[in-house]
């Protein structure tokens, strides 16, 4: 798992982003940092992963032990300083997940061939959660997040729904860099799964932030890399509506 994750170019970019974020934290050590992470944003990501929201074609021979390449759109809206809404839509391919065997010569003996192709995979989740600042225990720039979603996924003729629950720690380590880590649990009709995830973001300009994250648990691996725009203080003059 680790060798696959670390061997990809995009994953190497994520690691470079980690170094960039930590370097930014050192450079900005004398600058005022944000109190806590922000929760009003829109994000666009590219994702390469063996599992998505608990669906794991690498665990099912019927899908040729395939994996996913996806594009995702995420959105979050801070309602108060302790509650936010969150959602995600994703669409892409289950790579080489369909096998169709056909007869090329009736024979005898018959000659057959197999076509391998991709399958469409898409889904969404929508929900919300609490974000509790941990300043009471001395972690002034760190939030604990408990978040739940309704979840719906479709792969070929498989359509399942259920729910997911995230528990995360997000920390603003400088005025530009943030990190997060935690668990993501999914419970669908025939699927129950939990992953541990880590991620980092580095603000490039005016709320536009380069992000990267990876799955580091179970037998699965995966990463995503993308852009997130924190627009609350630009359009609302604050991160939350109320």
N, C-alpha and C positions, 0 to 999 in steps of 0.2 A: 504494500500500500504506500509506504513512505517513498519508495524508489520511484513509483509511478508519479506521485504528486510532485516530487522534487525534480524529476527529470524533464518536465515540460517547460517550454519557453515561457509560457504565461505564468507558471508557478515561480520561475526564476524572477519574473518581473514583480510578483508579489513580494518575494524576499527582498528585492531591491527597494521596493516601497517601504518595507519595514525599516531598512537602514536609513532611508530618506526621512521617515517620520522620527526616528530616534535622533538623527542628526539635527532635525528641525527643533526638537525639544531642547537640545543643548544650546543651539544658537539663540533660541527664544527664552532662555532661562531668566533673563532680566526683564522680559516683557510681561505685561499682565495677561494671565491666562483666563479662559472662560471658566465660569463656576462649574458648570456641568455640560454634558453633551446636549446637542440640539435634536429636536424631534419633528421639525417641519421641513420636509424635503421631497424631491423626486429623484429617482435613480434609474440608470440604464446599465445593464451588465451583460457580459458574455460569460457563459458558464460551460465548463467541461467536467462532467461528473459521472461516476458509476451509479449513483443513486440520487433521486430527486423526490423530496417529500415522502420518503419511505419506499418508493417504487424502485426496485433493483433488478433490471433485466439480466445482470451478470449472475444472478442467483437462480435463473430459470432457463434450462436448455431450450425451451420453446422459443426463446428470443435470442438464441445463438450467443448467449453470454455477452450481449451488447452493452453499450453505454450511451450517454446523452451528450449532445451539444445543443445549447439553448441560448435564447436571448430573453432577458427578463426585464420587466418594468416594475419598479417598486415605488410606493408612495407612503408617506407618513404625515400626519397632521397633529400637532400638539393642541390639545383642547384646553388643558390647564397645565400648571407647572408639574403635575404629578400623573396626568393621564393623557394618552395619545391613541389615535386610530392608526392602523397599519394594514397595508394590503400589497399583494404581488400578483402579477400575471406573467406566465411564462409560455413560450412556444418554441418548438424545435424538433429535433430528430432523435429517435432511438436508432443508433447507427448499426447497420447490418443486422437488423432484428427480424427480418422477414425472409423465409426460405420458401421458394416455390419450385417444385420439381415437375418437369414436363418431359414428354416423350419427343425426341428428335428424329427417331427412326423406329418404325414399328417392328423391325427385325424380321425374323427371329435371329438372335435374341434381341429384345427391345433395347434401344439405346436411350438413355435419359440424361438430362442436364439439370442443374439447379441454379436458379437466379437468386442472388442475395440482394436485398434492397433495404432501404430505411423505412421506418414507420413514423408517422406523425405522433407527437406527444405534446400535450398542452394541459394547462390547468390554471387554477387561481386559488388564492386564499385571502380572506378578509376578516379583520377582527380588530382588537385593540388590547391595551394593557396599561399597567401602572409603571411608572419610573420613579423610584424612591431614591433621593439623594442620600449618600452615606456620610455626610458631614458630621453626623452625630457620633461616628466612631473614628473621626479624624481623616476620612477619605473625602476631602472637600470637592474633588473634581470627578468623583466616581458615582455612578447610578447603578442600583440593582433594578432589573427589569423582569417582570412577570407578564407574559403576553399570550393570548389565546386567539386562534383563528378557526373559522369554518374553512374546510379544505376540499377541493374537488379536482380530480385528475382524470385524464383520458389517454389511453394508449391502445391503438387499434380498436378492437371491439370491447376493451375493458374500460369501464367507467365506474370509478369508485369515489365516494365522498366520506368525510369524517371530520376530524379536528386535529389541530396541532397545538402544542404548548411549548413556549420558549422561556428559558431562564438564562439571563445574560447579565454580565457586568460590562458596563461601558465606562471608559475613563478618558478624560481629556488630558493628555500628557503635556501639551503645550498649547499655545494659541492657535496652532495649525494642525497638530497631530492628535489623533485619538486611536485607541485600541479597544477591542472587545473580545470576550470569550464566554462560552457557556454551552448549554445543551439545547437541542431541538428534538422534540418528541412528536411522532406522528401516529395516529390511530385511524386507519381506514377500514373499509369493510372486511378485507382479508389480510391486512397488513398492520403490524405494530413494529415501530422502529425508533431508535434513539441515536443521535450523533452528537459528537462534541465538535464545536466550531471555534475558530479563532479568526480575527480580522484586524485590519488597520486602515485608517484613512488619513490622507494628507491634503490639506486645503491648498489648492494651487493659486486661486484668485477669486476674491469677492464671493465666497461661499461655494465655489466649484471645487469639488473634492475628489481626488483619485482614491479609489478603494480597492482592496483585495481581501479575500478570505478563503479559507480552506476547511475541509472536513478532515479531522485527524483521529477518528475513532472507528470502532467496529472493523469489518473487512473492507469497507468502502473507502474510496478516496475521491477527491474532487476539489475544484477551485473555481472562483469567479473573480473577474476583474472588471471594473467599470468606473462610471462617473456619477457622482451624487451632487445635487445642488441644494444647499440649505438656503431657502428663500424667505423664511419667516421674518427675519429682521429687515429684509429688503422690501417686502411687500406689505407686511403687517406691523412693522416697527417693533416686533417682539417675536419670540419663538412659538408662543401659544396664543390661542384665540382669547382666552380669559385668564 
